[in-house]
Amino acid sequence: MSSARPPARHPFAHIVHLARESVPPMHPAGRPFVFGGLAATLLLRKVSPRLGRVAAAGTAATALFFREPRRVPPPRTGLVLSAADGTVARVEEASPPPELGLPAGPRTRVSVFLSVFDVHVQRVPVAGLVERIAYRPGKFLSADLDKASEDNERNSMLLRTAGGHDVVTVQIAGLVARRIVCQVAEGEQVTAGRTYGLIRFGSRVEVYLPPGSRVLVAEGQRTIGGETALAELPTPARSTEG
């Protein structure tokens, strides 16, 4: 007994499908910059073809910066995923941002540095409830400096998992960054790997783990937002929260 074959796809439709899979979509926050760049390119081409080419290259680079590739979170539960693409700069003990109102005391913090060449959208590290979002203005030091965690502009999000674990993720502006975008609200249920924000042009993203978590990454390791597992959440028996 033969199984039914899927309908044949037109060659042009197949090419379009491959192009969509190969070229990641752009985050909506980048559209004003790209459209502005296209307008500037058209105007400059009338003045000088060379300037037009420079503007076109800049517009293409801007579109690349705002890319939002599709990501598939691991099927395994109990993981804390990386909130960003980049390089693990630090794995250390530190107190979470005080504006979140968590109990005092250090937790394991995994800091990921994003260069201007990395994908700059941020992903939700765990499924759960958005308990609190807190924005704090600050400086714009280079995001690869340790003191950027304390001094720079930042936006912090506290997530509560179904198992009762608190996971914190912090968006930190960098030397060139001048805007932090957060697209979720307090009281919202979110899924792991979903895009929740964006930092424009060079930045740092930190995840604070619940006590008892087992770290799965090392300093210098590359991460993929929404896919790389940073840590295993503690089991209820091992958890020291509360």
ROVEXLO-717922 format. One record per atom (N, C-alpha, C, CB): residue in three letters; x, y, z. Coordinates in steps of 0.2 Angstrom, whole numbers, plus 5000, padded with zeros to 4 digits. Glycine has a CB too. Layout:
% residues N
ALAXYZ
...
% end
This chain:
% residues 242
MET500449945000
MET500050005000
MET500450065000
MET499550005006
SER500450104995
SER500850164994
SER500550224998
SER500950184987
SER501050265001
SER500750325005
SER500750385000
SER501250345010
ALA500250435001
ALA500150484997
ALA500750534997
ALA499550524999
ARG500950554991
ARG501550604991
ARG501250674992
ARG501850594984
PRO501750714995
PRO501550784996
PRO501450814989
PRO501950825000
PRO501050864988
PRO501050904982
PRO501650934980
PRO500450954982
ALA501850934973
ALA502450954971
ALA502451034972
ALA502550934963
ARG503051064974
ARG503051134974
ARG503351164968
ARG503551154981
HIS503151224966
HIS503351254960
HIS504051274962
HIS502951314958
PRO504551274957
PRO505251284958
PRO505351354961
PRO505651284951
PHE504951404958
PHE505051474961
PHE504851484968
PHE504651524956
ALA504251444970
ALA504051444977
ALA504551414981
ALA503351404977
HIS504851364979
HIS505451324983
HIS505951374984
HIS505651264979
ILE506151414979
ILE506751464979
ILE506551514985
ILE506951494973
VAL505951534984
VAL505751584989
VAL505751564996
VAL504951614987
HIS505551494997
HIS505551465004
HIS506251455006
HIS505251395003
LEU506751445002
LEU507451435004
LEU507651505006
LEU507851404998
ALA507551555002
ALA507751625004
ALA507451645011
ALA507551674998
ARG506851635012
ARG506551645019
ARG506951615024
ARG505851635019
GLU507051545023
GLU507451505028
GLU508151535029
GLU507451435026
SER508451555024
SER509151575024
SER509251645027
SER509451565018
VAL508851695025
VAL508851765027
VAL508451775033
VAL508751815021
PRO508651785039
PRO508251795045
PRO507851855044
PRO508651795051
PRO507251855047
PRO506851915047
PRO507151975051
PRO506051905049
MET506852035051
MET507152095054
MET506652105060
MET507252155050
HIS506952125066
HIS506552145071
HIS506152215070
HIS506952155078
PRO505552225072
PRO505152285070
PRO505552345072
PRO504452285073
ALA505952345077
ALA506252405080
ALA506752435075
ALA506552395086
GLY506952385070
GLY507452405065
GLY507152445059
GLY507852355063
ARG506552435058
ARG506252465052
ARG506352535051
ARG505452445052
PRO506252575056
PRO506352655054
PRO507052665052
PRO506152695061
PHE507552635055
PHE508252645053
PHE508352615046
PHE508652605058
VAL508052565044
VAL508252535038
VAL507852575032
VAL507952465037
PHE507252595034
PHE506852635029
PHE507152705028
PHE506152645031
GLY507452735034
GLY507752795033
GLY508452785029
GLY507952825040
GLY508752735030
GLY509352715026
GLY509252715019
GLY509752655029
LEU508652675017
LEU508452675010
LEU508352745007
LEU507852625009
ALA507952785011
ALA507852845008
ALA508452885007
ALA507352885013
ALA508952885012
ALA509552915011
ALA509952895005
ALA509952915018
THR509952825004
THR510252794999
THR510052824992
THR510252724999
LEU509352824991
LEU509052854985
LEU509252924984
LEU508352844985
LEU509252964989
LEU509453034988
LEU510153044987
LEU509253074995
LEU510653004990
LEU511353014989
LEU511552994982
LEU511752984994
ARG511152944980
ARG511352914973
ARG511352974968
ARG510952854971
LYS510853014969
LYS510753074964
LYS511353124964
LYS510153104965
VAL511653124970
VAL512253174971
VAL512853144969
VAL512253194979
SER512953074971
SER513553044970
SER513452964970
SER514153064975
PRO513652934965
PRO513552854965
PRO513952824971
PRO513752834958
ARG514552854972
ARG514952824977
ARG514652834984
ARG515652864977
LEU514352894985
LEU514052904992
LEU513352854992
LEU513752974993
GLY513052844987
GLY512552804987
GLY512652734988
GLY512152804980
ARG513252714986
ARG513552644988
ARG513652634995
ARG514152624983
VAL513952684998
VAL514152685005
VAL513552685009
VAL514552755007
ALA513052725007
ALA512352725011
ALA512052655010
ALA511952785008
ALA512052625004
ALA511752565004
ALA512152515008
ALA511752544996
ALA512752515008
ALA513152465013
ALA512952475020
ALA513852475012
GLY512852545022
GLY512652555029
GLY511952535030
GLY512752625030
THR511552535026
THR510852515027
THR510852435027
THR510452535021
ALA511252405023
ALA511252335023
ALA511552305030
ALA511652305018
ALA512052345033
ALA512352325039
ALA511852335045
ALA512952365040
THR511452395044
THR510952405049
THR510352345049
THR510552475048
ALA510152325043
ALA509652275043
ALA509952215046
ALA509452265036
LEU510552195045
LEU510952135048
LEU510952145055
LEU511652125045
PHE511052205058
PHE511052205065
PHE510452195068
PHE511252285067
PHE509852215065
PHE509252205068
PHE508852135066
PHE508752255066
ARG509252085064
ARG509052025062
ARG508751985068
ARG509551985058
GLU508251945067
GLU507951905072
GLU507851835069
GLU507251935074
PRO508351795069
PRO508351725067
PRO507851685071
PRO508951695066
ARG507551635068
ARG507151585071
ARG507551545075
ARG506751545066
ARG507351525081
ARG507751485086
ARG507251435089
ARG507951525092
VAL507551375090
VAL507151315093
VAL507451295099
VAL507151255088
PRO507051305105
PRO507351295112
PRO507351215112
PRO506851315117
PRO507851195116
PRO507851115118
PRO507251095121
PRO508451105123
PRO507051035119
PRO506451005121
PRO506450985129
PRO506250945118
ARG507050975132
ARG507150965139
ARG506851015143
ARG507850945140
THR506550995149
THR506351045154
THR506851055159
THR505651025157
GLY506751105163
GLY507251115169
GLY507851155167
GLY507351055172
LEU507851185161
LEU508451215159
LEU508351295159
LEU508651195152
VAL508951335160
VAL508951405159
VAL509351415153
VAL509251445166
LEU508951445148
LEU509251455142
LEU509651525142
LEU508751455136
SER510151535137
SER510451595136
SER509951645134
SER511051595131
ALA509951705136
ALA509451765134
ALA509751795128
ALA509351805140
ALA510351785126
ALA510651825121
ALA511251785117
ALA510951885123
ASP511351805111
ASP511951775107
ASP512551815109
ASP511851785099
GLY513051785110
GLY513651815112
GLY514251775115
GLY513551875117
THR514651805119
THR515151765122
THR515051765130
THR515851795120
VAL515151715133
VAL515151715141
VAL515751755143
VAL515051645144
ALA515651815146
ALA516151855149
ALA516351835156
ALA515951925148
ARG515851815160
ARG515951805167
ARG515451755170
ARG515851865171
VAL515651705174
VAL515251665178
VAL515451675185
VAL515251585176
GLU515051715189
GLU515251735196
GLU514651735200
GLU515651795195
GLU514851755207
GLU514351765212
GLU514151835212
GLU514551735219
ALA513551855212
ALA513451935213
ALA512651935215
ALA513551965206
SER512551995218
SER511852005220
SER511452035215
SER511852055226
PRO510852015214
PRO510452035208
PRO510252115209
PRO509751995208
PRO510052145204
PRO509852215205
PRO509352225210
PRO509552245198
PRO509552275215
PRO509152285221
PRO508452315219
PRO509452345225
GLU508352345213
GLU507652365211
GLU507152315210
GLU507752415205
LEU507352255210
LEU506852195209
LEU506552175216
LEU507252135206
GLY506852195221
GLY506652175228
GLY506752105230
GLY505952195228
LEU507252075227
LEU507352005229
LEU507752005236
LEU507751965224
PRO507751945240
PRO508051945246
PRO508851955245
PRO508051875249
ALA509151985249
ALA509852005249
ALA510251935249
ALA510152045254
GLY510851945245
GLY511251885245
GLY511451875238
GLY510951825248
PRO512151845237
PRO512351835230
PRO512051775227
PRO513051825230
ARG511951775220
ARG511751715216
ARG512251705211
ARG511051725214
THR512251655207
THR512651645202
THR512451685196
THR512751565200
ARG512851725193
ARG512751765187
ARG513151745181
ARG512851845189
VAL512751735176
VAL513151725169
VAL513051785165
VAL512851655166
SER513651815163
SER513651875159
SER513851865152
SER514051935162
VAL513451885147
VAL513551875140
VAL513651935137
VAL512951835137
PHE514251945134
PHE514452005130
PHE514252005123
PHE515152025131
LEU513852055120
LEU513652055113
LEU514052105109
LEU512952065113
SER514452085104
SER514752135100
SER514252155095
SER515352095096
VAL514452205091
VAL514052235086
VAL513852185080
VAL514352305083
PHE514252135080
PHE514152085075
PHE513652025077
PHE514752055073
ASP513452025084
ASP513051975086
ASP512251995085
ASP513151965094
VAL511851945085
VAL511151955085
VAL510951995092
VAL510751885085
HIS510552045091
HIS510452085097
HIS509752085100
HIS510652155095
VAL509352035098
VAL508752025101
VAL508851985107
VAL508151995097
GLN508451995113
GLN508451955119
GLN507951905119
GLN508451995125
ARG508051845122
ARG507551785122
ARG507451775130
ARG507851725119
VAL506851755131
VAL506651735137
VAL507051665139
VAL505851725138
PRO507351665145
PRO507751605147
PRO507351545150
PRO508251625152
VAL506751565153
VAL506351505156
VAL505651525155
VAL506551495163
ALA505251475154
ALA504451485154
ALA504251505161
ALA504151425151
GLY503751555161
GLY503551575168
GLY503151635168
GLY504051575173
LEU503051665173
LEU502651725174
LEU503151785175
LEU502251725180
VAL503051845172
VAL503451905173
VAL503251935179
VAL503351945167
GLU503651925184
GLU503451955191
GLU503552025191
GLU503751915196
ARG504152055189
ARG504252125189
ARG504752145184
ARG504552135196
ILE504652205181
ILE505152235177
ILE505352305180
ILE504852245169
ALA505952315180
ALA506252375183
ALA506752405178
ALA506552365190
TYR506652465176
TYR507152505172
TYR507552555177
TYR506852545166
ARG508252555175
ARG508652605179
ARG509052645175
ARG509052565185
PRO509052705174
PRO509552745170
PRO510252745173
PRO509352815170
GLY510752755168
GLY511452755171
GLY511852775165
GLY511552675173
LYS512552755166
LYS513052775161
LYS513052725155
LYS513752775165
PHE513452745150
PHE513552705144
PHE514252685143
PHE513252745138
LEU514552655149
LEU515252625148
LEU515252565143
LEU515452605155
SER515852545141
SER515952495137
SER515652425140
SER516652485135
ALA515252395137
ALA514852335140
ALA515352275142
ALA514352305135
ASP515952275140
ASP516452225142
ASP516752235148
ASP516952215136
LEU516652295151
LEU516952315158
LEU516552285163
LEU517052385158
ASP516852265169
ASP516452235174
ASP516052285177
ASP516952205179
LYS516252345178
LYS515852395181
LYS515252415177
LYS516252455183
ALA515152395171
ALA514552405167
ALA513952375170
ALA514652385160
SER514052325174
SER513452285177
SER513152335182
SER513652225180
GLU513552375186
GLU513352415191
GLU513152485189
GLU513852415197
ASP513552515184
ASP513452585182
ASP513052595176
ASP514152615181
ASN512952555172
ASN512652565165
ASN511852565166
ASN512852525160
GLU511552595161
GLU510852595160
GLU510652525159
GLU510552635154
ARG510052505163
ARG509952435162
ARG509152425163
ARG510252395168
ASN508952365161
ASN508252345162
ASN508252275164
ASN507752355155
SER507952265170
SER507952205174
SER507252165173
SER508152205181
MET507252105173
MET506552065173
MET506652005177
MET506452045165
LEU506151995182
LEU506151945186
LEU505551895184
LEU505951965193
LEU505751835183
LEU505351775180
LEU505251725186
LEU505551745174
ARG504651705187
ARG504451655191
ARG504251585188
ARG503951675197
THR504551535188
THR504451475185
THR503851435188
THR505051425184
ALA503551385185
ALA502951355187
ALA503251315194
ALA502751305182
GLY503851295194
GLY504151265200
GLY504351305205
GLY504751225198
GLY504251375205
GLY504351425210
GLY505051445210
GLY504251385216
HIS505451445205
HIS506151465205
HIS506151535202
HIS506551425201
ASP506551585205
ASP506551645202
ASP507251655198
ASP506651705208
VAL507151675192
VAL507651685187
VAL507651755184
VAL507551635181
VAL508251795185
VAL508251865183
VAL508651875177
VAL508551905189
THR508451915172
THR508851925166
THR508852005166
THR508551895160
VAL509452035164
VAL509552105164
VAL509852125157
VAL510052125170
GLN509552175154
GLN509852205148
GLN510252265150
GLN509252225143
ILE510852265148
ILE511352325150
ILE511552355143
ILE511852295154
ALA511452425143
ALA511652465138
ALA512452465137
ALA511352535138
GLY512752475132
GLY513452475131
GLY513752545129
GLY513652425126
LEU514352545126
LEU514652615124
LEU514252645119
LEU515352595122
VAL514052615114
VAL513652645108
VAL512952635109
VAL513852615102
ALA512652585113
ALA511952575114
ALA511652645117
ALA511852515118
ARG511052655115
ARG510652715118
ARG509952705119
ARG510752775113
ARG509752635118
ARG509052625119
ARG508952545121
ARG508652635113
ILE508652535126
ILE508452465128
ILE507652455127
ILE508652455135
VAL507552405123
VAL506852395121
VAL506552325125
VAL506652385114
CYS506052335129
CYS505752275132
CYS505052265130
CYS505852285140
GLN504852215127
GLN504152205124
GLN503752155128
GLN504252175117
VAL503852145135
VAL503452105139
VAL503152155145
VAL503752045141
ALA502652135148
ALA502352165154
ALA502352125160
ALA501652195152
GLU502352155166
GLU502252125172
GLU501552085172
GLU502252175178
GLY501552025174
GLY500951985175
GLY500851945168
GLY500352025175
GLU501251945164
GLU501251915157
GLU501551845158
GLU501551955151
GLN501251795155
GLN501551725155
GLN501951725148
GLN500951665155
VAL502551695149
VAL503051695143
VAL503251625142
VAL503551745144
THR503551605136
THR503751545135
THR504551545134
THR503451515128
ALA504951495135
ALA505651495134
ALA505851505127
ALA505951435137
GLY506351545126
GLY506551555119
GLY506251615115
GLY506451495115
ARG505651635118
ARG505351695114
ARG505751755115
ARG504551705117
THR505651795109
THR506051865109
THR505651905114
THR506051895102
TYR505951945118
TYR505651985123
TYR505952055123
TYR505651965130
GLY506452065119
GLY506752135119
GLY507352145115
GLY506952155126
LEU507652205115
LEU508252215110
LEU508652275113
LEU507952245103
ILE509252275112
ILE509752325114
ILE510052345108
ILE510252305120
ARG510052415107
ARG510352435101
ARG511152455101
ARG510052505099
PHE511552415097
PHE512252425096
PHE512652415102
PHE512252495094
GLY512852355103
GLY513352335108
GLY513152335115
GLY513952385107
SER513152275118
SER512852275125
SER513052215129
SER512052275124
ARG512652205134
ARG512852145139
ARG512152125142
ARG513352175144
VAL512052055142
VAL511452025145
VAL511651985150
VAL511051995140
GLU511351985156
GLU511551945162
GLU510951905164
GLU511851985168
VAL511051845167
VAL510551805169
VAL510851775176
VAL510451735165
TYR510351795181
TYR510451775188
TYR510151705189
TYR510251825193
LEU510451655192
LEU510151585193
LEU509951575200
LEU510651535191
PRO509351535200
PRO509151515207
PRO509751485211
PRO508551475207
PRO509751485218
PRO510251455221
PRO510151375220
PRO510151465229
GLY510751345220
GLY510751265218
GLY510751245211
GLY510151245222
SER510651295207
SER510751285199
SER511451255198
SER510551345195
ARG511451215192
ARG512051185190
ARG512251225183
ARG512051105189
VAL512851255183
VAL513051295178
VAL513251245172
VAL513551345179
LEU513051255166
LEU513251215160
LEU513751245155
LEU512651185157
VAL513951315157
VAL514351345152
VAL514951375155
VAL513951405149
ALA515451395151
ALA516151415154
ALA516251485151
ALA516651365153
GLU516751525154
GLU516951585152
GLU517251575145
GLU517351625157
GLY517151625140
GLY517451615134
GLY516951575129
GLY518051585134
GLN516451545131
GLN516051505127
GLN515551545123
GLN515651445131
ARG515451525117
ARG514951565113
ARG514251535115
ARG515051555105
THR513751585115
THR513051565116
THR512551585111
THR512851595123
ILE512051545110
ILE511551555105
ILE510851575109
ILE511451495100
GLY510651635109
GLY510051655112
GLY509451605111
GLY509851725111
GLY509151585116
GLY508551535115
GLY508651465114
GLY508151565110
GLU509351445113
GLU509551375112
GLU510051355117
GLU509751375105
THR510551395118
THR511051365123
THR510851365130
THR511751415122
ALA510951305133
ALA510751295140
ALA511351325144
ALA510651225142
LEU511151375149
LEU511651405153
LEU511651365160
LEU511451475155
ALA511151335162
ALA511151295168
ALA510551255169
ALA511151345174
GLU510551205173
GLU510051165175
GLU509751195182
GLU510251085176
LEU509051195182
LEU508751225188
LEU508751175193
LEU507951235186
PRO508751195199
PRO508851145205
PRO508151105206
PRO508951175212
THR508151045208
THR507551015209
THR507251045216
THR507650935210
PRO506651025217
PRO506351055223
PRO506751035230
PRO505651035224
ALA506950975229
ALA507350955235
ALA508050995236
ALA507550875235
ARG508351015231
ARG508951055231
ARG508851125232
ARG509351035225
SER508251155230
SER508151225230
SER508251255237
SER507551235227
THR508551305237
THR508651345244
THR508251415243
THR509351355245
GLU507851425238
GLU507451485238
GLU506951485243
GLU507151495231
GLY506751545245
GLY506251555250
GLY506551565257
GLY505751505249
% end
